[in-house]
Amino acid sequence: MLASAASQPLSTSSFDASLSKPLVIGIVAGEASGDSLGADFMAQMNNLYDNVVWVGVGGPKMKAQGLQSLFPLERLAVMGLVEVLSQLPDLLKARKELVQAFAHANIDWFIGIDAPDFNLRVAKKLKPKGIFCVQYVSPSIWAWRESRIESIKQATHLVLCLFPFELEVYQRHNHPAICVGHPLLHNLPRELVEISTLEQRRELVWNNSELHSFFAERKEDISLMICLMPGSRRSEINAILPLMLDAVARLLMVDEHLCFVIPTVDKNHQYIVQDLIDRQDESLRAAVAVAYDESQTKADFSQSIMAMCDMIVLASGTATLEAMLLNRPMVVVYQMKKLTYAIASRLVKVPYVSLPNILAGEQIVPELIQDQATGDSICRAVTRLMRTRVYDEQLNRLAQTTAWLKQQSSQTPVSAVINTWHDYQNQRLNGQPLL
């Protein structure tokens, strides 16, 4: 039976009744973001049932929820082809150690969080042994290499997707998948949406010394405040920020009262960005503030900056989802190495790169990608967005897409897993074909 967002709600009493012994769950997160997802999942389970044993791999947040971590999360947090190849022997050893430890612990479930290259290979060893296997965060088969669905079906009983557009490929291949929503849907501070832009601005500027000094020196009125987000990796900054600064110079010729703010994730990021700003002429330097706040997490600070600005010019990525949920109009910019783009454009099936457009199924925010990403084109897109009609139209489309996304993400990860597990148990009891 194909699971969907319309599945029956979780019955706590039936779940309790089905457990006559401790439920032993193997759970593996391969990076810091997975540690947060894993901790939220564990907290939901621990609140529901007090006899769960957790074993696997995770970070400090998962350990705080009771995880017996078999080895440090960092052992699995390997990115990049060269790095993975160099660490392959240890990754294979780690996989073997996990499978043996899970067998010794006699786990009932296995929850693999993201890191599909590692977790799906672990699950493929466990599923034939009757262990209920879940992949939390779908591999990007909706965008490229759909053939991976066969391996996913062999390894899992259920896939938890963050976005509704991911479900179609699983439905087409008749494999259970449920949209549980992106964590930002639940974790984004409500006050960032509910409090007015001007109030956000007053509070943030007053409490951040760098912003306070910057705006204190600007005696003239500010027409619009625009957030610039070129990305956090040095390669992204070097490729995208110069394009944005070229656009800033052009925009200041249109309106000298525009103001620009760049939030940075740490001091090193701030130095890199500020170095590029310092190379510009005086009028541009006077119009751009580079801000960092060590008292806040990088996500909290960048979200606060986004919320206090009138619009955002940003690199493609999760930040586009944050901007949409904050209901901030945006222009999306991205540029990569020519060879990488040539390969990616042949492999990727979706027509858009930003999440608002992918979710809406049409272009509701401008995308300036590769050769289209120039200072002139960014300036034109921002100038067009300054028009009240265009601005309001994008606001409305972003709000509609956000409302639809929330509606499609009605189940929690825990309820989705338990409901599907009950279906699986019933199939076993009734002698029906198993997944």
Beta strands, then each sheet from edge to edge (+ up, - down):
strand 1: 23-29
strand 2: 52-57
strand 3: 67-69
strand 4: 109-113
strand 5: 132-136
strand 6: 158-161
strand 7: 177-179
strand 8: 225-229
strand 9: 259-263
strand 10: 288-291
strand 11: 311-315
strand 12: 330-334
strand 13: 367-369
sheet 1: 3+ 2+ 1+ 4+ 5+ 6+ 7+
sheet 2: 10+ 9+ 8+ 11+ 12+ 13+
end
